[in-house]
Amino acid sequence: MPKREGPFEIIDKKSPLVFKLRLPPQWKIHDTFHASLLLPHTENFLYGRHHERLPPDLDEGEETYEVEAIVNHKLIRNRFHYFVKWEGYLTSENTWEPPENLEKATNVLQRYKHLHRLP
C-alpha cells in the first residue's frame, strides 16, 4: 500500500475526477490530483486524534519544539540545512532548519551527521 499523508483541504474541484489540494508550502509538488489517488479522511479514535498538535515546551519562557528526527539535508549558501520531523506533528509539517535552530537537539543532529558522513 502506498504511503499516505494528510488530511488536506480540497480547495478546488477542477472536474468531477480532479481536485486541487492545499498542500504545505515546503512541498515542491503539483497540487492537483486525480480522485483515484485520494481517500476520504476518517478519524481513528482508538489512538486519539493523530493530527492534534502537541503544545510547545517552555524553556526559560521561550517556546521550544522537540525534534523527532532529521530526515534530509541540503546545502544552502555553503551551509547545511536539515529537514526536521517534529515530535507530535505530521510529516507534512516538516521544516528546513539551519543548524542554529537545532541547538536543543544536538544528539539527534550528531547522529544524523555521523550516519551521513557530514562534517
C-alpha positions in Angstrom: 0.0 0.0 0.0 1.4 3.4 -0.9 2.3 5.9 1.8 -0.5 8.3 2.6 -0.3 11.8 4.0 -2.9 14.2 5.1 -5.6 15.2 5.7 -5.6 18.0 3.2 -8.2 20.5 2.4 -9.7 20.4 -1.1 -9.6 23.9 -2.4 -10.9 23.4 -5.9 -12.8 20.8 -7.9 -11.2 21.1 -11.4 -13.5 18.4 -12.9 -15.6 15.6 -11.4 -12.5 13.5 -11.0 -9.7 16.1 -10.5 -9.1 18.0 -7.2 -6.7 20.7 -6.1 -5.5 20.4 -2.5 -4.0 22.8 -0.1 -0.5 21.3 0.5 2.2 22.5 2.8 4.2 25.3 1.1 7.5 23.4 1.6 6.3 20.6 -0.5 7.5 21.3 -4.0 5.0 19.1 -5.8 2.0 19.6 -8.1 -1.1 20.3 -6.0 -3.7 18.7 -8.3 -4.7 15.0 -8.1 -7.0 12.5 -9.8 -9.7 11.2 -7.5 -8.3 7.7 -7.7 -5.3 8.9 -5.7 -7.3 10.4 -2.9 -9.0 8.8 0.1 -11.6 10.3 2.4 -10.3 11.2 5.9 -11.5 9.0 8.7 -10.7 9.7 12.3 -9.2 6.9 14.4 -10.3 7.5 18.0 -8.6 4.3 19.2 -5.2 6.1 19.3 -6.5 9.7 19.6 -6.5 12.4 17.1 -3.4 11.8 15.0 -3.3 15.4 13.7 -3.6 17.1 17.1 -0.5 19.2 17.8 1.4 18.9 21.0 1.9 22.2 22.7 5.4 23.5 22.6 7.7 23.1 25.6 8.6 26.2 27.5 12.4 26.7 28.1 13.1 29.9 30.1 9.8 31.3 28.9 10.6 30.6 25.2 8.6 28.1 23.1 10.6 25.1 22.0 9.7 22.1 19.9 11.2 18.6 20.2 12.9 17.1 17.1 11.7 13.6 16.4 14.2 13.0 13.5 16.2 14.7 10.8 15.1 13.2 7.5 17.2 15.0 4.9 19.8 17.7 4.4 20.8 20.2 1.7 23.4 22.9 1.2 22.1 26.5 1.1 24.8 29.2 0.6 27.5 26.7 1.6 25.8 25.8 4.9 23.9 22.6 5.6 20.2 22.9 6.4 18.2 19.9 7.8 14.7 18.7 7.1 13.2 18.2 10.5 10.3 15.9 11.6 8.9 17.5 14.8 7.6 15.4 17.6 3.8 15.2 17.6 3.4 16.8 14.2 2.5 15.3 10.8 5.3 14.8 8.3 3.6 17.4 6.1 4.7 19.9 8.8 8.4 19.1 8.5 10.5 22.2 8.0 14.0 23.1 6.7 16.1 24.4 9.6 19.6 25.8 9.9 21.9 24.2 12.5 21.5 27.0 15.0 17.8 26.2 15.3 18.7 22.7 16.4 20.8 23.6 19.5 18.4 21.7 21.8 18.7 18.6 19.6 22.5 18.1 19.4 22.2 14.3 19.9 19.8 13.9 17.0 21.9 16.2 14.8 25.2 14.5 15.7 23.7 11.0 15.0 22.4 12.2 11.6 25.7 13.8 10.7 27.6 10.7 11.6 25.2 8.4 9.7 25.5 10.6 6.6 29.2 11.3 7.0 28.7 15.1 7.2 31.3 17.5 8.7 
